[in-house]
Amino acid sequence: MSDVLLERDGAVATVTLNRPQQLNTISHPMLLALSEALLACEHDPEVRAVVLTGAGKAFCAGLDLQDAASAEGVARGGFALATTLDLRTFPPVVLHRMDTPVICAINGGTAGFGLDLALGCDVRFCSTQAKLSVAFTRRGVLPETGGTWLLPRLIGWERTAELVFAGRTLSAADAERLGLVAHVVEPQDLLAAAHALAGEIAASAPLAVQAAKRMMRSGLGEDFATHIERVYLQTLPLMRSRDFEEGFRSFLEKREPRFEGR
């Protein structure tokens, strides 16, 4: 079995980290496999939403340190060099650049690289049994794959400082209280809940959803006036799309819209 599984059900794709015996720690080959799966979803016009999850009792316990410390890993220059040679194929960067919405279903323990992956998704569902470890400083490192950029934007500077500097581990309830996850559900309901939201997203106009995500992303680094101008330029082509026409017709006809992504 592949260490990264990609399945599609209609307009929703599911990407599963599949090393349950190793708590889904990310080996070097998995970095490329994960990016390839995510990019396949991004480039498939039939995919309108993605669910990212893990097999077994963990979502992702971080990078596979045994792989990094192996002779082969040393020969490759370790993770730091291997993952920065081409940022276009580095999973956190791929996640950040994707216009297709990604929902994370955090099924269990999440730490290190796995936490940064979860933070890089658009919406997070969390099992009541999951724990989120921000214990980077307890290992002599910092959140090196996006956490220092994402966390202050998600929960603010002060709460981020407390978590990161002290190396805290959070329960699912703590993560929900801080705003790190949107929903906490029972383990048996996790995937169904994530897929339900993915289905709702897939029922919206995909061009509009993708444009909205692009604008939300670019707005993080723009002043208001610049952002409004950029949004206007994005709106013009949407108003010439068949989906825009369908949205209006369905509203007037009091029926559910049938969007084509055109």
C-alpha positions, 0 to 999 in steps of 0.5 A: 500500500502507498504511504499516501492514498488518494481517493475520489468520491464525486467532487470530493477527494480524500488524501490519507497519510497511510503509515499507521504503524509509524503514527504517519510520520513523514518519510522523505519519499512521503514528502513528494507523494503527499505533494503529488496527491495534493497537486493532482487534486488541485489540477483536476477540474472535477475536484472541488474540495479535499479532505486530508486525514491520517490512517490509524490512531494518529493524524501525523506525529511529525517528520520521520526522524529515523529516516532523517538520521539514516545513512541514506537521509544523511547522504541526501543532506537531511530534511532541511536541504531536501525539502528546500531544494524546490519549494514548489513540491514542499507540502506546506507550500503546496497547501498554501498555494492551492485554490481548492479548499482543503479540510483537515480531519485530525483523527489523532495525535498531531505534532511537529510537521503534522501540526503545520500541515493541519494549520495549513488547511482551510478548516480543521475538524478534530476528534475528541481523542486528538492532541495537538502538540506545539512542543517544538521548543521542547525538541530544540527547534521552532515551528519550521514549516509554516507554524510561525506564520500561521499561528499568529494569524489564526489565534493572535500573537499572545496566545501563539507566544504562550503555546510556542515558547512553553512548548504546550500540548493541547487537548481537542477542547483546548484547540477548539477554545483557542480557535485552532480547530473549527469543530470537535466531534466524536471519532466515529463521526469525524470523517463524515463531518469533514466530508459533509462540509466538503460536499457543501463546498463542492455544491457551490460555484467552484470558480467563485470558491477558488477566487474567494480563497485566492483573495483571502490569501492575498489579503493577508499581505495587502492594504484595504484599497489594494485588496478591493481593487484586486477583488474587483478584477477577480469579480469581472471574469466571474460575472461572465461565467456560465456559473454566474448565470446559473446562480442567478437563474436558479435563484429566480427559479427557486431551485438548487444551482447546478454549477459546471465550473465554467 
